[in-house]
Amino acid sequence: MRCRRAVRVAALALLASLATKPAAAQSAIEAAPLRVEIQTEQGGTHTQAVTLRNPGDRMVRVRTTLADWNLTRDGAPQFEIPEAGRPFAASTWTRFAPPEFTLEPGKEGTVRFTVNVPSDAEPGGYRTGLLFEFLPETPESPGAGRQVILRSRIATLIYVNVGQPASAVQMTNLQVRGAAEQTQIVAALKNSSRRTVRTRGTLMLYDRTGVSVAEILVPDVPVLPESERELTIRATEAMKPLLAGDYKVELKLDLGMPALVVGETTLRVAR
């Protein structure tokens, strides 16, 4: 049975073996862009490049692989080995080169990728990712004893939007979490459409007389097709000048539909 690996990534994982010798300094490689948005139609082709830069003082080997990915409810990426037939995956449509190369200190390298959308692809929001793994240029020598080998990874997430399917997103819950400097306004969103939607909008706070006392811009986050996720808005800055009491929270989201999605809750500021 095929082994499936899921890699949770926030800033992406470090893999290390146990050591009997000190580790060499870890290389830090920069990649741009970290997100690619492609709008195309059935049968369309798109080619683009990702630039990798080595700002460190040692040569690094770069290994590139394709990955399917998803987002957890709180928005953390999860990567998996590409699998044919996985819903909304575009990895089988994608080719890239080169698979491996070295980067000298201060130099840049380029990985080019091409997405070929099948002519019979159903309109929807598809995705794939390029994972870049960075390894020491000089491999561990035999007999050198056990060493710590640090392998860091970063990813470029690729969104392949085919056609213009209609958006269908609901706000299923709106609540306040935490208190004081940890206060967050959390909206639960359910996307029942085949389209990837990005959040835009404002969060307003009103005092008991109905006067607006704060306005916060909503962070731009993706809600993947046929998925649920939480949109978290930090309320710390807006709360600093507020007096103790109850405030109405009104969240208005533009999710690409004819009408705004609106939710209300209450924020209590303690004395």
C-alpha positions as CSV (number, residue, x, y, z in Angstrom):
1,M,0.0,0.0,0.0
2,R,1.3,3.4,-0.9
3,C,2.7,5.3,2.0
4,R,1.1,8.7,2.5
5,R,2.9,11.4,4.3
6,A,1.2,14.5,5.6
7,V,3.6,17.3,6.5
8,R,2.2,20.1,8.7
9,V,3.8,23.4,7.9
10,A,3.5,26.8,9.6
11,A,7.0,28.0,8.6
12,L,7.9,24.4,7.5
13,A,9.4,21.6,9.4
14,L,13.0,20.8,10.5
15,L,14.1,17.2,10.3
16,A,17.0,16.2,12.4
17,S,18.9,13.0,13.4
18,L,20.3,12.5,16.9
19,A,23.8,14.0,17.3
20,T,27.2,13.1,18.7
21,K,28.7,16.2,17.1
22,P,27.6,19.9,17.0
23,A,25.4,20.8,14.0
24,A,26.6,23.0,11.2
25,A,24.8,26.3,10.9
26,Q,21.5,26.0,9.1
27,S,21.2,27.6,5.7
28,A,18.4,30.2,5.2
29,I,17.1,30.3,1.6
30,E,14.6,32.9,0.3
31,A,11.9,32.1,-2.3
32,A,9.7,34.4,-4.2
33,P,6.8,34.4,-4.8
34,L,5.5,32.2,-2.0
35,R,2.0,32.3,-3.5
36,V,1.0,32.1,-7.2
37,E,-2.6,32.8,-8.4
38,I,-3.4,31.6,-11.9
39,Q,-6.7,32.4,-13.7
40,T,-7.2,30.2,-16.7
41,E,-9.8,28.2,-18.7
42,Q,-10.1,24.5,-19.6
43,G,-7.2,23.6,-21.8
44,G,-5.1,26.6,-20.7
45,T,-1.4,26.6,-20.1
46,H,0.5,28.8,-17.7
47,T,4.3,29.0,-17.2
48,Q,6.0,30.9,-14.4
49,A,9.3,31.0,-12.4
50,V,10.1,30.9,-8.7
51,T,13.3,32.6,-7.7
52,L,15.5,31.2,-4.9
53,R,18.2,33.2,-3.2
54,N,21.0,32.1,-0.9
55,P,21.8,35.0,1.4
56,G,24.1,32.8,3.6
57,D,27.8,32.1,3.5
58,R,27.8,28.5,2.4
59,M,26.8,26.6,-0.7
60,V,23.4,24.9,-0.5
61,R,21.8,22.1,-2.5
62,V,18.2,22.7,-3.5
63,R,15.8,19.8,-4.1
64,T,12.3,20.5,-5.6
65,T,9.2,18.3,-5.4
66,L,5.5,18.7,-6.1
67,A,3.0,18.3,-3.4
68,D,-0.8,18.3,-2.9
69,W,-1.9,20.4,0.0
70,N,-4.9,21.4,2.1
71,L,-5.6,23.8,4.9
72,T,-6.6,22.9,8.4
73,R,-9.6,24.7,10.0
74,D,-7.3,27.3,11.4
75,G,-5.5,27.8,8.1
76,A,-2.3,25.7,8.6
77,P,-1.0,24.1,5.3
78,Q,-0.8,20.3,5.2
79,F,1.2,18.7,2.4
80,E,0.9,15.2,0.9
81,I,2.5,13.2,-1.8
82,P,0.6,13.8,-5.1
83,E,-2.2,11.3,-5.7
84,A,-4.2,11.0,-8.9
85,G,-7.9,11.7,-8.4
86,R,-7.6,13.8,-5.3
87,P,-10.3,16.5,-5.3
88,F,-9.1,19.9,-6.5
89,A,-5.5,18.8,-6.9
90,A,-3.5,20.2,-9.8
91,S,-0.2,18.4,-9.2
92,T,-0.7,15.9,-12.0
93,W,-1.1,18.9,-14.4
94,T,2.2,20.4,-13.4
95,R,5.8,20.0,-14.5
96,F,8.9,21.8,-13.2
97,A,12.6,22.0,-13.8
98,P,15.3,21.6,-12.6
99,P,14.6,19.0,-9.8
100,E,17.9,19.8,-8.1
101,F,20.7,22.3,-8.2
102,T,23.2,24.1,-6.1
103,L,23.2,27.7,-4.9
104,E,26.4,29.5,-4.1
105,P,26.4,32.2,-1.4
106,G,24.8,35.4,-2.5
107,K,23.5,33.8,-5.7
108,E,20.0,33.2,-7.2
109,G,18.5,30.2,-8.9
110,T,15.3,29.7,-10.8
111,V,12.7,26.9,-10.9
112,R,10.3,27.1,-13.7
113,F,6.9,25.3,-13.7
114,T,4.2,24.8,-16.3
115,V,0.5,24.0,-15.5
116,N,-1.4,22.3,-18.3
117,V,-5.1,22.3,-17.5
118,P,-7.0,19.4,-19.2
119,S,-9.6,20.5,-21.7
120,D,-12.3,18.5,-19.8
121,A,-11.4,20.0,-16.3
122,E,-14.5,21.1,-14.4
123,P,-14.4,24.8,-13.4
124,G,-13.2,25.2,-9.9
125,G,-10.3,26.2,-7.6
126,Y,-7.5,23.7,-7.9
127,R,-4.1,23.8,-6.2
128,T,-0.6,22.4,-6.1
129,G,2.7,23.4,-4.4
130,L,6.4,23.4,-5.0
131,L,8.4,22.2,-2.0
132,F,12.0,23.3,-1.8
133,E,14.2,21.3,0.5
134,F,17.7,22.7,1.4
135,L,20.6,20.3,2.0
136,P,24.3,20.8,2.7
137,E,26.3,20.7,-0.5
138,T,28.9,18.4,1.1
139,P,27.3,15.1,2.1
140,E,28.2,13.4,5.4
141,S,31.5,11.5,5.0
142,P,31.7,7.8,5.9
143,G,33.2,7.3,9.3
144,A,32.6,10.9,10.4
145,G,30.4,9.7,13.2
146,R,26.7,10.6,13.6
147,Q,26.0,14.3,12.9
148,V,22.9,16.5,13.1
149,I,21.6,17.0,9.5
150,L,19.1,19.8,9.3
151,R,16.8,19.8,6.3
152,S,14.7,22.9,6.1
153,R,11.8,23.4,3.6
154,I,9.8,26.2,2.3
155,A,6.9,26.1,-0.2
156,T,5.4,28.1,-3.0
157,L,1.6,27.5,-3.0
158,I,0.0,27.6,-6.4
159,Y,-3.7,28.3,-6.9
160,V,-5.1,27.2,-10.3
161,N,-8.5,28.9,-10.8
162,V,-10.3,27.3,-13.8
163,G,-13.2,29.3,-15.1
164,Q,-15.6,31.4,-13.0
165,P,-17.8,29.1,-10.8
166,A,-20.2,30.9,-8.6
167,S,-19.3,31.5,-4.9
168,A,-21.4,30.0,-2.2
169,V,-20.1,30.8,1.3
170,Q,-21.9,30.9,4.7
171,M,-20.9,32.3,8.0
172,T,-22.0,29.6,10.4
173,N,-20.8,31.1,13.6
174,L,-19.3,34.3,15.0
175,Q,-17.8,34.4,18.5
176,V,-15.3,36.2,20.8
177,R,-12.4,34.1,22.1
178,G,-9.9,35.0,24.8
179,A,-9.7,38.2,26.9
180,A,-7.6,41.3,27.2
181,E,-4.6,41.2,24.8
182,Q,-5.6,37.7,23.6
183,T,-9.0,38.8,22.4
184,Q,-10.0,37.4,19.0
185,I,-13.1,37.6,16.9
186,V,-13.5,34.3,15.1
187,A,-15.9,33.7,12.2
188,A,-16.6,30.1,11.0
189,L,-17.0,30.0,7.2
190,K,-18.4,27.2,5.1
191,N,-17.6,27.2,1.4
192,S,-20.0,24.8,-0.5
193,S,-18.9,26.0,-3.9
194,R,-16.1,24.8,-6.2
195,R,-14.4,28.2,-6.1
196,T,-11.5,29.3,-3.9
197,V,-12.7,32.5,-2.1
198,R,-10.5,35.1,-0.4
199,T,-11.9,37.1,2.5
200,R,-12.3,40.9,2.3
201,G,-14.3,43.2,4.5
202,T,-14.4,45.1,7.8
203,L,-15.2,44.5,11.4
204,M,-17.0,47.3,13.3
205,L,-17.4,47.9,17.0
206,Y,-20.4,50.0,18.3
207,D,-21.0,51.2,21.8
208,R,-24.4,50.9,23.5
209,T,-25.6,54.1,21.8
210,G,-24.9,52.8,18.4
211,V,-21.8,55.0,17.8
212,S,-19.0,53.4,15.8
213,V,-15.9,53.2,18.1
214,A,-13.5,51.0,16.0
215,E,-13.0,49.6,12.5
216,I,-10.7,46.7,11.7
217,L,-9.8,45.5,8.2
218,V,-10.4,41.7,7.7
219,P,-7.2,39.7,6.9
220,D,-7.0,38.3,3.4
221,V,-7.2,34.5,3.8
222,P,-8.3,31.7,1.4
223,V,-11.4,29.5,1.9
224,L,-10.8,26.5,-0.2
225,P,-13.6,24.8,-2.3
226,E,-16.0,22.6,-0.4
227,S,-14.3,23.2,2.9
228,E,-14.7,25.0,6.3
229,R,-12.3,27.2,8.0
230,E,-12.0,29.9,10.7
231,L,-11.3,33.5,10.0
232,T,-9.5,35.0,13.0
233,I,-9.4,38.7,13.6
234,R,-7.2,40.2,16.4
235,A,-9.2,42.8,18.3
236,T,-6.3,44.0,20.5
237,E,-5.6,47.3,18.8
238,A,-9.3,48.3,18.6
239,M,-9.8,47.5,22.3
240,K,-7.1,49.7,23.7
241,P,-9.1,52.9,24.0
242,L,-12.4,51.2,24.9
243,L,-14.1,51.7,28.2
244,A,-15.5,48.8,30.2
245,G,-18.8,47.6,28.9
246,D,-20.5,45.7,26.1
247,Y,-20.0,46.5,22.4
248,K,-21.8,45.2,19.4
249,V,-19.5,43.5,16.9
250,E,-20.6,43.6,13.2
251,L,-18.6,41.7,10.6
252,K,-19.2,42.4,6.9
253,L,-17.5,40.1,4.4
254,D,-17.3,40.4,0.6
255,L,-16.9,36.8,-0.6
256,G,-17.6,37.3,-4.3
257,M,-21.4,36.9,-4.0
258,P,-24.1,39.5,-4.9
259,A,-24.7,40.3,-1.2
260,L,-22.3,40.8,1.7
261,V,-22.2,38.1,4.4
262,V,-22.9,39.8,7.7
263,G,-22.6,38.5,11.3
264,E,-23.1,40.0,14.7
265,T,-22.0,39.2,18.3
266,T,-21.1,41.0,21.5
267,L,-17.7,41.9,22.8
268,R,-17.5,42.5,26.6
269,V,-14.6,44.7,27.8
270,A,-13.9,44.0,31.5
271,R,-13.1,46.7,34.1
